[in-house]
Amino acid sequence: MLEGASGGGVKRLIFLSDDGEIAIDADESVSVMQAAKAHGVPGIDADCGGSMVCGTCHVYVLDDLRGTLPAPSDMEREMLEYVPDPHPEARLSCQLRVSDCADGMRFEVPHAQR
């Protein structure tokens, strides 16, 4: 794990989109959505700002370590029923903390958001 300038931990997250692989160094104190937005990851629109009401930040968790992430809440599961391109590995990135992710965890931005 890398150390951030503020003394907090930083993890490498990898996003797959039409632009190929985008690797970012994300501060552990934020959500995956906040980190993706801060680094300009295409397709992570987050129209609601992380309020879990729009689904425009959803991603597919590709890593085999996805089972180490906290389970989605009932509200997150319900919201994921309404996103374009539903997928069994879909999560709302606003509900995932970088601190809960494995270093090098991989996410795919759904085609409907690209």
C-alpha positions as CSV (number, residue, x, y, z in Angstrom):
1,M,0.0,0.0,0.0
2,L,1.2,3.5,-0.9
3,E,1.2,6.4,1.6
4,G,-0.6,9.6,0.7
5,A,0.7,13.0,1.3
6,S,-1.8,13.6,4.1
7,G,-0.6,10.5,5.9
8,G,-3.6,8.5,5.0
9,G,-3.4,5.3,3.0
10,V,-3.7,5.2,-0.7
11,K,-4.7,2.2,-2.9
12,R,-4.4,1.6,-6.6
13,L,-7.8,1.1,-8.3
14,I,-8.2,0.1,-11.9
15,F,-11.2,1.0,-14.1
16,L,-11.9,-0.5,-17.5
17,S,-13.8,1.7,-20.0
18,D,-13.7,2.7,-23.6
19,D,-10.4,4.5,-22.9
20,G,-8.8,1.1,-21.9
21,E,-7.5,0.6,-18.4
22,I,-7.3,3.7,-16.1
23,A,-5.3,3.2,-12.9
24,I,-5.7,5.7,-10.2
25,D,-4.2,6.1,-6.7
26,A,-7.2,6.6,-4.4
27,D,-7.1,7.9,-0.9
28,E,-8.6,5.4,1.5
29,S,-10.8,8.1,3.2
30,V,-13.1,8.5,0.3
31,S,-15.6,6.4,-1.7
32,V,-14.7,4.7,-4.9
33,M,-17.1,7.2,-6.7
34,Q,-15.3,10.2,-5.2
35,A,-11.9,8.8,-6.2
36,A,-13.1,8.1,-9.7
37,K,-14.7,11.5,-10.1
38,A,-11.6,13.2,-8.8
39,H,-9.4,11.4,-11.4
40,G,-11.8,11.9,-14.3
41,V,-12.8,8.3,-14.9
42,P,-15.2,8.5,-17.9
43,G,-18.7,7.1,-17.3
44,I,-18.8,7.7,-13.5
45,D,-21.3,10.5,-13.7
46,A,-22.6,10.4,-10.1
47,D,-25.5,12.7,-10.9
48,C,-26.9,12.5,-7.4
49,G,-23.5,13.2,-5.8
50,G,-23.5,9.9,-3.9
51,S,-27.0,10.0,-2.4
52,M,-27.8,6.5,-3.9
53,V,-30.7,7.7,-5.9
54,C,-29.5,7.7,-9.5
55,G,-27.3,4.7,-10.2
56,T,-25.0,6.7,-12.6
57,C,-22.0,5.6,-10.6
58,H,-22.5,1.9,-10.8
59,V,-19.6,-0.4,-11.7
60,Y,-19.0,-4.1,-12.1
61,V,-16.5,-5.4,-9.6
62,L,-14.2,-7.7,-11.6
63,D,-11.7,-8.8,-9.0
64,D,-11.9,-12.2,-7.4
65,L,-11.6,-10.4,-4.0
66,R,-15.0,-8.8,-4.4
67,G,-16.3,-11.1,-1.7
68,T,-14.1,-9.2,0.8
69,L,-16.2,-6.1,0.2
70,P,-19.1,-5.4,2.6
71,A,-22.4,-6.7,1.3
72,P,-24.7,-4.1,-0.4
73,S,-27.4,-2.7,1.7
74,D,-31.0,-3.4,0.9
75,M,-31.3,0.1,-0.6
76,E,-28.3,-0.4,-2.8
77,R,-29.6,-3.7,-4.0
78,E,-33.0,-2.1,-4.8
79,M,-31.3,0.7,-6.7
80,L,-29.2,-1.7,-8.8
81,E,-32.5,-3.3,-10.0
82,Y,-33.1,-0.1,-12.0
83,V,-29.7,0.5,-13.6
84,P,-29.2,-0.1,-17.3
85,D,-27.3,-3.3,-18.0
86,P,-28.0,-5.1,-14.6
87,H,-25.2,-7.4,-13.7
88,P,-24.6,-9.8,-10.7
89,E,-21.3,-8.1,-9.9
90,A,-22.8,-4.6,-10.1
91,R,-22.2,-2.2,-7.1
92,L,-22.8,1.5,-6.6
93,S,-19.4,3.0,-6.4
94,C,-20.7,5.7,-4.0
95,Q,-21.4,2.9,-1.5
96,L,-17.9,1.4,-1.7
97,R,-15.1,2.8,0.5
98,V,-11.6,2.7,-1.0
99,S,-10.5,1.5,2.5
100,D,-12.6,-1.7,1.9
101,C,-11.1,-2.4,-1.5
102,A,-8.1,-4.6,-2.2
103,D,-5.1,-2.8,-3.6
104,G,-5.3,-3.2,-7.4
105,M,-9.0,-4.0,-7.3
106,R,-10.6,-3.8,-10.8
107,F,-13.9,-2.3,-11.9
108,E,-15.6,-2.1,-15.2
109,V,-17.7,0.9,-16.2
110,P,-20.9,-0.4,-17.8
111,H,-21.3,0.1,-21.5
112,A,-24.6,2.1,-20.9
113,Q,-22.5,4.7,-19.0
114,R,-19.7,5.1,-21.6
